[in-house]
Amino acid sequence: MQVPRFEPFPALRYSPTLALDDVTAPPYDVLSDSDVDALLARHPCNIVAVDVPRETGGADRYAAAARKLQQWITDGTIVRDAEPAFTLYRMNFNDASGRTRETVGVLGGLEVVDEGDSGVLPHERTTPKAKSDRLDLTRATITNLSPVWGLSLRQGLTDLLRDTAEVVGHSHDEQGVLHIVERVTDPHRIAAISAAVSAESVLIADGHHRYAIARTFRDEVRRDHGNDTPAELTLTYVAELVEEQLAVDAIHRLYHGISAGDLLALLAPYFEASPGGTVTAATTTEMATRGALCLVRPDGSGVWLAPRAAALAGARDLDGEYLERALAGRDITVSYQHGVRQVLDLVATGHAGAAVLIRPTTIAEIRRTAAERLLMPPKSTFFTPKLRTGLVLRPLDL
């Protein structure tokens, strides 16, 4: 089995004179224009000034972002590590059950492998998505600005990451999560972490498109510079695929161009329906107890959908797959949304005819996906908390 390289690098980090609360940001793909405005109002050097180039900048916005990043490096806003390092990344938070949690992973450069290679595995089918924005930004800045999220199948990786290292920053996000980054420069610990991650396959949890872009960029660089450059690797956060290190939420299904009644009729052969009352945030807890999904009507009422075992025989234990089986061959547009409140609002305002709330994917099913080299339906997992952008950047130095 081919396994991926995982290597330290001399990171770019904000100067310790700056508060990371002011200059880091959520991932680019969850930010609205107003979110970006608010972050820039907090500090003009917030990472979104580079990571989210404005359309108003025209075709030159990527070059402008690159110039800004270079200016920050020149004036000391961003400082480069003196030597290659791994970065431990801890997140302290309360999960959906209210339990206090700490997770830890490591930021490094993960090898960019060809599609279909056994070393780095996708875990779900992806939906079509424009890739030119991230690719153009990478070409211009010659920098990995935000990490892919990988899950290591190597048992015991967490034990290698538990001990603290040199704390180089911390940030609180909008949900109250504490993000802590620690620099690892000890050569023995670096060697142990690198060997552990490189010993088993890595499953991509989040950032499939970013990884695909890294592959395209690598191929471009190879044509001009050969295959011994930093573009052979890409910035990746790697955590062990174990229950204690992961919090997984559901991404619910919105259905367009169909009424709630018609959708229920299509689902009836595959699910036993019963009245669900008014849908609230607590509905997801009852879904787990009942072993059911929940259809959401425009008036906010719900319908329990208990899977019929005989009708769904052979399907994997995934609510997304149950729904795909039930609606196969139907010309229905589906979109995806995290958060019950957001789903209720979209259905109530007519942005969708109906929705179905699904249960989170289990860690056991994620592990099965990796072991059997399978793919889940699109948007099967929503890993939380989200990684902050701006804590660590990876220069590509071509």
C-alpha positions as CSV (number, residue, x, y, z in Angstrom):
1,M,0.0,0.0,0.0
2,Q,1.3,3.4,-0.9
3,V,1.2,5.9,2.0
4,P,1.6,9.7,1.9
5,R,4.5,11.8,3.1
6,F,3.8,14.2,5.9
7,E,6.4,16.8,6.5
8,P,7.1,19.9,8.6
9,F,7.6,23.3,7.0
10,P,8.7,26.8,8.0
11,A,5.3,28.3,8.6
12,L,4.1,31.9,8.0
13,R,2.3,33.2,11.2
14,Y,0.9,36.5,12.3
15,S,3.3,38.5,14.5
16,P,2.8,37.8,18.2
17,T,2.1,41.6,18.6
18,L,-1.3,41.0,16.9
19,A,-4.3,39.4,18.6
20,L,-5.3,36.3,16.7
21,D,-9.0,37.0,17.6
22,D,-8.7,40.1,15.3
23,V,-6.9,38.6,12.3
24,T,-8.1,35.0,11.9
25,A,-11.4,34.0,10.3
26,P,-13.7,31.1,9.6
27,P,-13.2,29.1,6.4
28,Y,-13.8,31.2,3.2
29,D,-16.7,29.0,2.0
30,V,-18.9,29.8,5.0
31,L,-18.5,33.6,4.9
32,S,-21.0,36.1,3.6
33,D,-20.1,39.5,2.3
34,S,-21.3,41.0,5.6
35,D,-19.1,38.6,7.5
36,V,-16.1,39.7,5.5
37,D,-17.0,43.4,6.2
38,A,-17.2,42.7,9.9
39,L,-13.9,40.9,10.0
40,L,-12.1,43.7,8.1
41,A,-13.7,46.2,10.4
42,R,-12.2,44.3,13.3
43,H,-8.7,44.6,11.8
44,P,-7.6,45.7,8.3
45,C,-5.0,42.9,8.3
46,N,-7.6,40.1,8.9
47,I,-6.7,37.1,6.7
48,V,-9.9,37.6,4.7
49,A,-8.2,40.5,3.0
50,V,-6.1,37.9,1.2
51,D,-8.2,34.7,1.5
52,V,-11.5,36.3,0.2
53,P,-10.5,38.6,-2.7
54,R,-13.4,40.8,-3.5
55,E,-15.2,40.6,-6.9
56,T,-15.1,44.4,-6.9
57,G,-11.3,44.1,-7.5
58,G,-11.9,42.8,-11.0
59,A,-9.7,40.3,-12.7
60,D,-6.7,41.6,-10.8
61,R,-8.1,40.8,-7.4
62,Y,-5.9,37.7,-7.0
63,A,-2.7,39.7,-7.9
64,A,-3.9,42.4,-5.4
65,A,-4.3,39.7,-2.7
66,A,-0.8,38.4,-3.5
67,R,0.7,42.0,-3.2
68,K,-1.1,42.4,0.1
69,L,0.3,39.2,1.5
70,Q,3.8,40.1,0.4
71,Q,3.4,43.5,2.0
72,W,2.4,41.9,5.3
73,I,5.5,39.7,5.2
74,T,7.7,42.7,4.3
75,D,6.4,44.9,7.1
76,G,6.4,42.2,9.8
77,T,2.7,41.7,10.1
78,I,3.4,38.1,9.1
79,V,6.6,36.4,10.2
80,R,8.2,33.2,8.9
81,D,9.4,30.5,11.2
82,A,13.2,30.1,11.3
83,E,13.0,26.3,10.8
84,P,10.6,23.6,9.6
85,A,8.0,22.7,12.2
86,F,4.8,20.9,12.8
87,T,2.0,22.8,14.5
88,L,-0.2,21.1,17.1
89,Y,-3.8,22.5,16.8
90,R,-6.1,22.1,19.8
91,M,-9.7,23.0,20.0
92,N,-11.6,23.4,23.3
93,F,-15.4,23.5,23.0
94,N,-18.7,22.2,24.2
95,D,-20.2,19.6,21.8
96,A,-23.9,19.3,20.9
97,S,-24.6,17.4,24.1
98,G,-23.0,20.2,26.2
99,R,-20.0,18.1,27.1
100,T,-16.6,19.9,27.3
101,R,-14.2,18.6,24.7
102,E,-10.6,19.0,23.7
103,T,-9.4,17.7,20.3
104,V,-5.9,17.8,18.9
105,G,-4.5,17.4,15.4
106,V,-1.3,18.4,13.6
107,L,-0.8,20.9,10.8
108,G,1.9,19.8,8.2
109,G,2.5,19.3,4.5
110,L,0.6,16.2,3.2
111,E,1.7,14.7,0.0
112,V,-0.5,15.5,-3.0
113,V,-1.2,12.1,-4.7
114,D,-2.9,11.3,-8.0
115,E,-6.7,10.7,-8.0
116,G,-7.4,7.1,-7.1
117,D,-4.2,6.6,-5.1
118,S,-4.6,4.6,-1.9
119,G,-2.6,6.9,0.2
120,V,-5.1,9.8,0.4
121,L,-8.7,8.9,0.2
122,P,-11.9,10.8,-0.4
123,H,-14.8,9.9,1.9
124,E,-17.8,11.2,0.0
125,R,-18.9,12.1,-3.5
126,T,-18.5,15.8,-4.2
127,T,-21.0,18.1,-5.7
128,P,-19.9,20.3,-8.8
129,K,-18.2,23.4,-7.6
130,A,-16.2,26.1,-9.4
131,K,-12.5,25.5,-8.6
132,S,-11.0,28.5,-10.5
133,D,-11.2,30.9,-7.5
134,R,-9.0,28.8,-5.1
135,L,-6.7,27.8,-8.0
136,D,-6.2,31.4,-9.2
137,L,-5.6,32.5,-5.6
138,T,-3.0,29.8,-5.1
139,R,-1.3,30.6,-8.3
140,A,-1.1,34.3,-7.3
141,T,0.0,34.0,-3.7
142,I,2.1,30.9,-4.1
143,T,0.8,30.0,-0.6
144,N,-1.5,27.4,1.0
145,L,-3.8,29.8,2.9
146,S,-6.2,27.2,4.5
147,P,-5.8,23.6,5.4
148,V,-7.5,20.4,4.1
149,W,-8.8,18.4,7.0
150,G,-7.5,14.8,7.0
151,L,-8.3,11.8,9.2
152,S,-5.5,9.4,9.9
153,L,-6.1,5.6,10.2
154,R,-3.0,5.3,12.3
155,Q,-3.9,4.1,15.8
156,G,-2.0,6.0,18.5
157,L,-1.5,9.2,16.7
158,T,-3.4,11.1,19.4
159,D,-1.0,9.9,22.0
160,L,1.9,11.5,20.1
161,L,0.1,14.8,20.0
162,R,-1.1,15.0,23.7
163,D,2.0,16.6,25.2
164,T,2.1,20.4,24.8
165,A,4.7,22.2,22.8
166,E,5.6,25.9,22.4
167,V,2.4,27.9,22.4
168,V,2.5,30.4,19.5
169,G,-1.1,31.7,19.6
170,H,-4.7,31.2,20.5
171,S,-8.0,32.5,19.2
172,H,-11.7,32.4,20.2
173,D,-14.2,32.0,17.4
174,E,-17.7,33.2,17.0
175,Q,-19.1,30.0,18.7
176,G,-16.8,30.4,21.7
177,V,-14.4,27.7,20.6
178,L,-10.8,28.2,21.9
179,H,-8.2,27.4,19.1
180,I,-4.6,26.9,20.3
181,V,-1.6,26.4,18.1
182,E,1.8,25.1,19.4
183,R,5.0,24.8,17.4
184,V,6.9,21.5,17.4
185,T,10.6,21.8,16.5
186,D,12.1,18.9,18.5
187,P,13.6,16.7,15.7
188,H,12.7,13.4,17.6
189,R,9.1,14.4,18.0
190,I,8.9,15.7,14.4
191,A,10.3,12.3,13.2
192,A,7.7,10.4,15.3
193,I,4.7,12.4,14.1
194,S,5.9,12.3,10.4
195,A,6.4,8.5,10.6
196,A,3.0,7.9,12.3
197,V,1.0,9.9,9.7
198,S,3.0,8.4,6.9
199,A,2.4,4.9,8.1
200,E,-1.3,4.7,7.1
201,S,-3.8,6.2,4.6
202,V,-5.3,9.6,5.3
203,L,-9.1,10.1,4.7
204,I,-10.1,13.6,3.6
205,A,-12.8,14.8,5.9
206,D,-13.2,18.3,4.7
207,G,-11.6,20.2,1.8
208,H,-12.0,17.7,-1.1
209,H,-12.0,20.6,-3.6
210,R,-8.9,22.2,-2.0
211,Y,-7.1,18.9,-2.3
212,A,-8.1,18.6,-6.0
213,I,-6.9,22.2,-6.6
214,A,-3.6,21.2,-5.0
215,R,-3.3,18.4,-7.5
216,T,-3.9,20.7,-10.4
217,F,-1.4,23.2,-9.0
218,R,1.2,20.5,-8.4
219,D,0.9,19.4,-12.1
220,E,1.4,22.9,-13.3
221,V,4.4,23.4,-11.1
222,R,5.9,20.1,-12.3
223,R,5.9,21.2,-15.9
224,D,8.0,24.3,-15.1
225,H,10.0,23.3,-12.0
226,G,10.1,19.5,-11.8
227,N,8.8,17.4,-9.0
228,D,11.0,18.5,-6.1
229,T,9.1,21.6,-4.9
230,P,6.8,22.4,-1.9
231,A,3.9,22.0,-4.4
232,E,4.2,18.2,-4.0
233,L,2.6,18.7,-0.5
234,T,-0.3,20.8,0.7
235,L,-1.3,22.3,4.0
236,T,-3.3,19.7,6.0
237,Y,-4.7,19.3,9.5
238,V,-4.5,15.6,10.4
239,A,-6.3,14.1,13.4
240,E,-6.8,10.5,14.3
241,L,-10.0,8.8,13.2
242,V,-11.3,8.0,16.7
243,E,-14.5,9.1,18.5
244,E,-12.7,11.3,21.1
245,Q,-11.1,13.5,18.4
246,L,-14.2,14.1,16.3
247,A,-17.5,15.9,16.6
248,V,-19.8,15.2,13.6
249,D,-23.0,17.0,12.8
250,A,-25.5,16.4,10.1
251,I,-26.0,18.4,6.8
252,H,-29.7,18.3,6.1
253,R,-31.5,18.0,2.7
254,L,-33.6,20.7,1.1
255,Y,-35.8,19.7,-1.8
256,H,-36.8,22.2,-4.5
257,G,-39.6,22.1,-7.1
258,I,-41.7,19.6,-5.1
259,S,-44.3,20.1,-2.3
260,A,-44.0,18.5,1.1
261,G,-47.0,16.3,0.4
262,D,-45.6,15.0,-2.9
263,L,-42.2,14.4,-1.3
264,L,-43.8,12.4,1.5
265,A,-45.7,10.3,-1.0
266,L,-42.5,9.4,-2.8
267,L,-40.8,8.5,0.5
268,A,-43.7,6.5,1.9
269,P,-42.7,3.1,0.4
270,Y,-39.3,3.4,2.1
271,F,-40.2,5.1,5.4
272,E,-43.0,4.6,7.9
273,A,-44.5,8.1,8.5
274,S,-46.0,9.5,11.7
275,P,-46.8,13.0,13.0
276,G,-43.8,14.8,14.3
277,G,-45.2,17.9,15.9
278,T,-43.5,21.3,15.7
279,V,-39.9,21.1,14.6
280,T,-37.3,22.7,16.9
281,A,-33.6,22.3,17.7
282,A,-34.6,19.5,20.1
283,T,-36.0,17.5,17.2
284,T,-32.6,16.2,16.3
285,T,-32.2,14.7,19.8
286,E,-35.5,12.9,19.4
287,M,-34.5,11.7,16.0
288,A,-31.6,9.8,17.5
289,T,-33.9,8.3,20.2
290,R,-36.6,7.2,17.6
291,G,-34.1,6.1,15.0
292,A,-35.9,8.3,12.4
293,L,-35.4,11.1,10.0
294,C,-37.8,14.1,10.0
295,L,-39.5,15.7,7.1
296,V,-40.1,19.5,7.5
297,R,-43.2,21.2,6.1
298,P,-43.4,25.0,5.3
299,D,-45.6,25.6,8.4
300,G,-42.8,24.2,10.6
301,S,-44.5,20.9,11.4
302,G,-42.6,17.7,11.0
303,V,-43.2,14.1,10.0
304,W,-41.1,11.3,11.5
305,L,-39.7,9.0,8.9
306,A,-38.7,5.6,10.3
307,P,-36.7,3.6,7.7
308,R,-38.4,0.4,6.4
309,A,-35.7,-2.3,6.7
310,A,-37.1,-4.5,3.9
311,A,-37.4,-1.6,1.4
312,L,-33.9,-0.4,2.2
313,A,-32.2,-3.8,2.3
314,G,-28.6,-3.6,1.2
315,A,-28.3,0.2,1.7
316,R,-25.5,1.3,4.0
317,D,-26.5,2.8,7.4
318,L,-26.6,6.4,6.2
319,D,-29.6,8.6,6.1
320,G,-28.3,10.3,3.0
321,E,-28.1,6.9,1.2
322,Y,-31.6,6.0,2.3
323,L,-32.9,9.2,0.7
324,E,-31.0,8.7,-2.5
325,R,-32.4,5.1,-2.7
326,A,-36.0,6.4,-2.2
327,L,-35.7,9.2,-4.7
328,A,-33.6,7.5,-7.3
329,G,-34.6,8.5,-10.9
330,R,-36.8,11.4,-9.7
331,D,-36.1,14.8,-11.2
332,I,-35.8,16.6,-7.9
333,T,-33.3,19.3,-7.1
334,V,-31.6,18.8,-3.7
335,S,-29.4,21.3,-1.8
336,Y,-27.7,21.0,1.6
337,Q,-27.9,23.0,4.8
338,H,-26.4,22.6,8.3
339,G,-28.5,23.8,11.2
340,V,-32.1,23.2,12.0
341,R,-33.0,26.9,12.4
342,Q,-31.6,27.7,9.0
343,V,-33.5,24.8,7.4
344,L,-36.8,26.0,9.0
345,D,-36.2,29.5,7.7
346,L,-35.5,28.4,4.2
347,V,-38.6,26.1,4.0
348,A,-40.9,28.7,5.6
349,T,-39.8,31.4,3.2
350,G,-40.3,29.3,0.1
351,H,-36.6,28.8,-0.8
352,A,-37.4,25.1,-0.7
353,G,-40.6,23.1,-0.9
354,A,-39.7,20.8,2.0
355,A,-36.7,19.5,3.8
356,V,-35.6,16.3,5.5
357,L,-33.5,16.4,8.7
358,I,-31.0,13.6,8.9
359,R,-28.9,12.1,11.7
360,P,-25.1,12.6,11.9
361,T,-22.9,9.9,10.3
362,T,-21.3,7.6,12.9
363,I,-17.6,7.3,13.4
364,A,-18.0,3.6,12.7
365,E,-19.5,4.3,9.3
366,I,-16.7,6.8,8.5
367,R,-14.1,4.1,9.4
368,R,-15.9,1.6,7.3
369,T,-15.8,4.0,4.4
370,A,-12.0,4.1,4.7
371,A,-11.5,0.4,5.2
372,E,-13.7,-0.6,2.3
373,R,-12.6,2.2,0.0
374,L,-16.2,3.4,-0.4
375,L,-17.8,6.8,-0.9
376,M,-20.6,8.3,1.0
377,P,-23.3,10.5,-0.6
378,P,-22.4,14.2,-0.9
379,K,-22.5,16.3,2.2
380,S,-22.7,13.3,4.6
381,T,-20.6,14.8,7.3
382,F,-20.2,18.2,8.9
383,F,-17.1,18.2,11.1
384,T,-17.0,20.7,13.9
385,P,-15.6,23.0,15.1
386,K,-14.4,24.5,11.9
387,L,-10.7,25.2,11.6
388,R,-9.6,28.8,11.7
389,T,-7.9,30.4,8.7
390,G,-4.9,32.5,9.4
391,L,-3.4,30.5,12.3
392,V,-0.8,29.0,10.0
393,L,0.0,29.6,6.3
394,R,2.3,27.4,4.2
395,P,4.6,29.2,1.7
396,L,5.3,27.3,-1.5
397,D,8.6,29.0,-2.4
398,L,8.8,28.2,-6.1
